[in-house]
């Protein structure tokens, strides 16, 4: 083994790597559009061939492991008198991995974001990180001068990879994936605070411990702004009736107080999730901003059009007029969709529950925000 790791051999390998990097640099401008195309293609691969998407995700995680071990490898080589890899080479490789990671996860974030919620801020953050990764002067300035910020950037990329790939690879629920991703991200972000421990003292250890707790608490509070990157609402509908055998909404009704009190209201949602994933979602009903009822529905992933589930509300308040909202949420509070409707004694101002199934997704995000009709729930029945 020692004969294989002679200084001359190591230097030859490093010169070879540096030569390859120098040849690639003039063509590095091609990587951003290629990475974006690969990221967009990865979404469709995962959507239709999940095993292939999982293989791509495993490749990314393996690349992350190599990046994380770069510091250990450099120290190991230095202790044995071998030259360490130039910082410019490692930063260039890191940039390629960051770009691939961000553009791999970006389609998932774009599709699953509910754009009239706080998730928009998270999606903009991911888009901003992707933009930063392709602007060389800014990226390398952060990598060289602001190492603490660079560690945070690095940790956020790991969070995105785990958020997207864990439900696909090991069939963790979105809640389990979120918690595990948050925990690992916090651990990877801790090097940003190592400077507090350069002068070891009880005060600095306490400050480090408090910052860690604040980071964990802030991450937990911010979970509601994180889209459930592997699951989204494909379609939804509101109706006065429901065909259980066909699993289809039926009928049409103007949402006046008398109509909904006499007929009740059905809400239909189809949720797309990876094959093999079992998940609990909730329909959370609100009247004029006040929470009313929360109904749990169990879904199973794998169906191309989404797992179909419906719920029926019959008990409405004595005065149901006003604005209604139903939040389709994961068990950990991540929003999958949002439906709004208005109940009014004036038919011209009331919403119409027409039983029409409206598609959601990358080309229909607005439909997710404003769908006529919505119920407050008493009876829930999942269907597939």
C-alpha positions, 0 to 999 in steps of 0.5 A: 500500500505504501508503494502505491502512495509514494509522493511521486505517484500522488503528485502525478495524480494531482497534476493529472487532475489539475490538467483536467480541470484546466481543460474543463474551465474554458467550457464551464459556461456550458455546465449551467444549462446542462445542469438545468436540463439534467435537473429538469430531466431528473424530475421526469425520470423520478416521476416515471422511473423512480428507480433511475431517479433514486440512482441519480440521487445516490450518485449525488449523495456519493459526490457529497461524501467526497466533498465532505471528506476533502478536508480530512484527505488534505490533512491526511496528505499533509501529515504524511508530507504529501502535497495537498490539492489546490484550493482552486481545484477543490472549489471548482469541483465543489461548484460543479456539485453545488450546481448539479445539486441545486438544479437537480432539486429545483424542479421538485421545489418549483412543482410542489411550492404553493405560491401564495404561501410562505413557501414562495420565500423558500423557492426564491431562496433555492432559485437565488442559490442556484443563480449564485452557483453559476456566477463565478465571481460571487461564488468564489468570493463566498468560497474564499472569503466567507467560509462561515457563509459557505458552510451554510450554503453547503449545508442547505444544499445537503438539506435539499438533496435529502428532502428530495431523495429520502422519500424516493430511496428509503420510502420515509414519509415527508415528515420523517425526511424533513426531520432527518434532513433538518438534523443533518443540516444543523450538524453540517452548519455547526462549523460556521460557529467553530470560531466561538471555540477558538478560545475555549471557555465556559462562556464560549461553550454556552454561546455555542450551545445556545446558538445550536439550540436557536438554529434547531428551533428556527429550523423547526419553526421554518418547516411550514415554509418548506415544500414537501418536495416529493409530494404534490397535489395533482388535482382537486374539486368541490361538489355537492355530491360524490360518486363513490364507485367511480370516485368522482365528484358530481353535481353543481351548486352555488355556495349560498348558506341555505345550499350548503346547510341542506346538501353539505359539501365534498372536497376531492383531492388527488395527491402524487407521491413516490411509489411505496410511500404511505402518508397521512395528509390533512384537510384543515378548514378555516372560516374567516381566518378562524380554524374549524376542523382538521380531517386526516386522510391516509394516502399511498404513493405510486399512482400517476394521476395521484392518490384520490381521497375525498371528505364530506362536510355537513355541519356548518356554523349557524352563519356560514357566510364569508371566506372559507379556506381549506389547507391540504397539509402533510402531517408535519404541517407542510402545505400541499395545496390551498383551496378558497371559496366564498359563501354568500346569500347573494348568488352573484358573490358566492362561489360555485362548487361545480364538481370540475376536477382542476389540474395542478402542477408545473403548468397550473400552479394558479389553479392550486391557489383559487379553486371555487368551493371548499368544505369544512369536514365531518366525514372523511373517506380515502379512495384509490 
